[in-house]
Amino acid sequence: MQEVILYFTIYSILGWICECIYCAAIDKVWVNRGFLNGPVCPVYGFGSMFVILILGNLKGHYIELFISSIVLTTALEYLTAVILEKAFNLKWWDYSNYKLNYKGRICVLNSVIFGFLSLFLIEILNPFIVAKVDLLSLELKTILSVIIVIIFIVDLVLTIISLIDMNDMLSKINGMFKEFKRFGINVEKLNDIEFNRAFIKVSSFKDFINIKSKIEDGYNNFKDFRLKSSIQNRIIKAFPDLKSKEYSDQFKKMKESIQDYWKNKN
């Protein structure tokens, strides 16, 4: 078990490095990629372990390994996309602009890249990693495994809590926008200037007293949320195509507001 945890962690870290370098080469900016806050991409850890355990016996059979790896890793990426979308009501990545994609969740280009990476993994990298891990004592492996599991659990809990808070905030923003829309007012951005403009317009209506506290509380809650949105900001930067499946317009405005806030703060 200790070895499995170490292999999974090593490949999660290597996957994070590859992902960051690949995206930095395209976007010309370095971003901490991945679902978790630490320098890991667990999907690469899971993908590597699946490839090793299921396709390890194809070592030396390059064509079979390549094709099988494409099928396996593509299925894993698609399944991961579906699970994350269902769990958090968010679309995490979108390959709709890529040729030969399916529902924006998978595309041929990535599948082929995963196929070559799997070849490298089975034929070269994994034997090297196994040999190095085998040099560690059982005691050291156990200590490292315990530390890694604790870090992963803490990171996962913090990430999930931040996503739950974000979805809860989206629901409140949607309620606030509905009140504005009821009076024919559209809020272009979630900032003080735009909110005050809309608030002044609403104050001219006779029903203003009934909704005044609801709107004020909604915006004040958002400002409090934004103050503590460092994890949400990291996730937004890590997944540039991140979209809400239920509150698309509200999420876009919230995302812009959070990014502007942290850009000005830094």
C-alpha positions in Angstrom: 0.0 0.0 0.0 2.8 2.4 0.8 4.3 1.9 -2.6 1.0 2.6 -4.3 0.6 5.9 -2.4 4.1 6.9 -3.3 3.6 6.0 -7.0 0.3 7.8 -7.1 1.9 11.0 -5.5 4.9 11.0 -7.8 2.8 10.7 -10.9 0.3 13.3 -9.6 3.3 15.7 -9.2 4.8 14.9 -12.6 1.4 15.3 -14.2 1.0 18.7 -12.5 4.5 19.8 -13.8 3.6 18.6 -17.4 0.2 20.3 -17.2 1.6 23.6 -16.0 4.4 23.6 -18.6 2.0 22.7 -21.4 -0.5 25.4 -20.5 2.3 28.0 -19.9 3.6 27.3 -23.4 0.1 28.0 -24.8 -1.0 30.9 -22.5 2.4 32.4 -21.9 1.7 32.5 -18.1 2.5 30.1 -15.3 -0.6 28.9 -13.4 -1.0 26.4 -10.6 -3.1 23.9 -12.5 -5.2 21.1 -11.1 -8.2 20.5 -8.8 -6.2 20.7 -5.5 -4.2 23.5 -4.1 -0.9 21.6 -3.8 1.4 20.9 -6.7 -0.5 17.8 -7.8 -3.0 16.7 -10.4 -4.6 13.6 -9.0 -6.2 12.7 -12.3 -2.7 12.0 -13.7 -2.0 9.9 -10.6 -5.1 7.9 -11.1 -4.5 7.7 -14.9 -0.9 6.5 -14.4 -1.9 3.8 -11.9 -4.7 2.6 -14.1 -2.4 2.4 -17.1 0.3 0.5 -15.1 -2.1 -1.9 -13.4 -4.3 -2.6 -16.5 -1.9 -2.3 -19.4 1.5 -3.1 -17.7 1.5 -6.5 -19.3 1.6 -4.9 -22.8 5.1 -3.6 -22.2 7.1 -4.1 -25.4 3.9 -4.3 -27.5 4.1 -0.7 -28.6 1.1 -0.5 -31.0 -1.3 -2.4 -28.7 -0.1 -0.4 -25.7 -0.5 2.9 -27.6 -4.1 2.2 -28.8 -5.2 0.7 -25.5 -3.7 3.6 -23.6 -5.7 6.1 -25.8 -8.9 4.2 -25.1 -8.3 3.9 -21.3 -7.0 7.5 -20.6 -9.7 9.0 -22.8 -12.4 7.1 -20.9 -10.9 8.2 -17.6 -10.8 11.9 -18.7 -14.4 11.7 -19.9 -15.5 10.0 -16.7 -13.6 12.6 -14.6 -15.4 15.4 -16.4 -18.8 13.9 -15.9 -18.2 13.2 -12.2 -16.8 16.7 -11.5 -19.7 18.3 -13.4 -22.3 16.3 -11.5 -20.6 16.8 -8.1 -20.2 20.6 -8.3 -22.6 21.7 -11.1 -19.6 23.2 -12.9 -18.0 22.5 -16.4 -14.3 22.3 -15.7 -12.8 22.3 -19.2 -14.1 22.7 -22.7 -12.5 21.3 -25.8 -15.4 22.6 -28.0 -12.9 24.6 -30.1 -10.7 21.6 -30.8 -11.2 19.4 -33.8 -12.8 16.0 -33.2 -14.0 16.6 -29.7 -17.0 15.0 -27.9 -19.2 17.3 -25.8 -16.1 19.4 -25.1 -15.0 16.8 -22.5 -12.5 14.9 -24.6 -10.7 15.5 -27.9 -8.4 13.5 -30.3 -5.4 15.7 -29.7 -5.3 15.1 -25.9 -6.0 11.4 -26.4 -3.0 11.0 -28.7 -0.8 12.9 -26.3 -2.0 10.6 -23.5 -1.2 7.6 -25.7 2.4 8.7 -26.1 2.8 9.6 -22.5 1.5 6.1 -21.5 4.1 4.6 -23.8 6.8 6.6 -22.1 5.3 5.7 -18.7 5.3 1.9 -19.2 8.5 1.5 -21.2 10.8 4.0 -19.4 9.5 6.0 -16.5 7.7 3.4 -14.3 10.6 1.0 -14.2 12.9 3.9 -13.1 10.4 5.1 -10.4 9.9 1.6 -9.1 13.6 1.1 -8.8 14.1 4.3 -6.9 11.1 3.7 -4.5 12.5 0.2 -3.8 15.6 1.8 -2.4 13.6 3.5 0.5 13.2 1.7 3.8 9.8 0.4 4.8 9.8 2.8 7.8 10.5 5.8 5.5 7.8 4.7 3.0 5.3 4.4 5.9 6.1 7.9 7.3 6.0 9.5 3.8 2.7 7.7 3.0 1.0 8.9 6.2 2.2 12.5 5.7 1.0 12.4 2.0 -2.4 11.0 2.9 -3.0 13.7 5.6 -1.9 16.5 3.2 -4.2 15.1 0.4 -7.2 14.9 2.8 -6.7 18.4 4.2 -6.3 19.8 0.7 -9.3 17.9 -0.7 -11.5 19.1 2.2 -10.5 22.7 1.8 -11.1 22.6 -1.9 -14.6 20.9 -1.6 -15.6 23.5 1.1 -14.5 26.4 -1.1 -16.5 25.0 -4.1 -19.6 24.5 -1.9 -19.3 28.1 -0.7 -18.9 29.3 -4.2 -22.1 27.5 -5.4 -23.9 28.8 -2.3 -22.8 32.3 -3.2 -23.9 31.8 -6.8 -27.4 31.0 -5.6 -27.5 34.2 -3.5 -26.2 36.3 -6.4 -28.9 34.8 -8.6 -31.5 35.8 -6.0 -30.2 39.4 -6.0 -30.1 39.6 -9.8 -33.7 38.4 -9.9 -34.7 41.2 -7.7 -33.0 43.7 -9.9 -34.4 42.1 -13.1 -37.9 42.3 -11.6 -37.5 46.1 -11.9 -36.0 45.9 -15.4 -32.5 46.6 -14.2 -29.5 44.6 -15.5 -26.3 44.4 -13.4 -23.3 44.4 -15.8 -20.6 43.8 -13.2 -20.3 42.8 -9.6 -18.5 45.8 -8.2 -19.3 48.8 -6.0 -19.9 51.2 -8.8 -22.2 49.0 -10.8 -24.1 47.8 -7.7 -24.6 51.4 -6.4 -25.9 52.5 -9.8 -28.4 49.6 -9.8 -29.3 50.2 -6.2 -30.1 53.9 -6.8 -32.3 52.9 -9.7 -34.2 50.4 -7.6 -34.7 52.9 -4.7 -37.0 54.9 -7.0 -39.6 52.1 -6.9 -42.3 52.0 -4.3 -41.5 48.4 -3.4 -37.9 49.4 -2.5 -38.4 49.1 1.3 -39.4 45.5 0.9 -36.3 44.4 -1.0 -33.7 46.9 0.4 -32.3 44.6 3.1 -32.3 41.6 0.8 -30.3 43.3 -1.9 -27.9 44.9 0.6 -27.4 41.7 2.4 -26.8 39.8 -0.8 -24.1 42.2 -2.0 -22.5 42.5 1.4 -22.3 38.7 1.6 -20.6 38.6 -1.8 -18.0 41.2 -0.6 -17.3 39.1 2.5 -17.0 36.0 0.3 -14.7 37.8 -2.1 -12.4 38.7 0.8 -11.8 35.0 1.5 -11.9 33.8 -2.1 -8.2 32.9 -2.5 -8.9 29.2 -3.1 -11.8 30.0 -5.5 -9.5 32.5 -7.3 -6.8 29.8 -7.7 -9.4 27.3 -9.1 -10.7 29.9 -11.5 -7.1 30.6 -12.8 -6.4 26.9 -12.9 -9.5 26.2 -15.1 -9.9 29.2 -17.5 -12.9 27.5 -19.1 -14.7 26.9 -15.8 -18.4 27.6 -16.2 -21.5 27.1 -14.0 -24.1 24.8 -15.6 -27.0 26.5 -13.7 -25.9 30.1 -13.3 -23.9 30.8 -16.4 -24.2 34.6 -16.5 -24.0 35.1 -12.7 -20.9 32.9 -12.5 -19.2 34.8 -15.3 -19.7 38.1 -13.5 -18.6 36.6 -10.1 -15.5 35.1 -11.7 -14.5 38.5 -13.2 -15.1 40.3 -9.9 -13.0 37.8 -8.0 -10.2 38.0 -10.5 -10.2 41.8 -10.5 -10.2 41.9 -6.7 -7.1 39.6 -6.4 -5.4 41.3 -9.3 -5.7 44.7 -7.6 -4.9 43.3 -4.2 -1.6 41.8 -5.5 
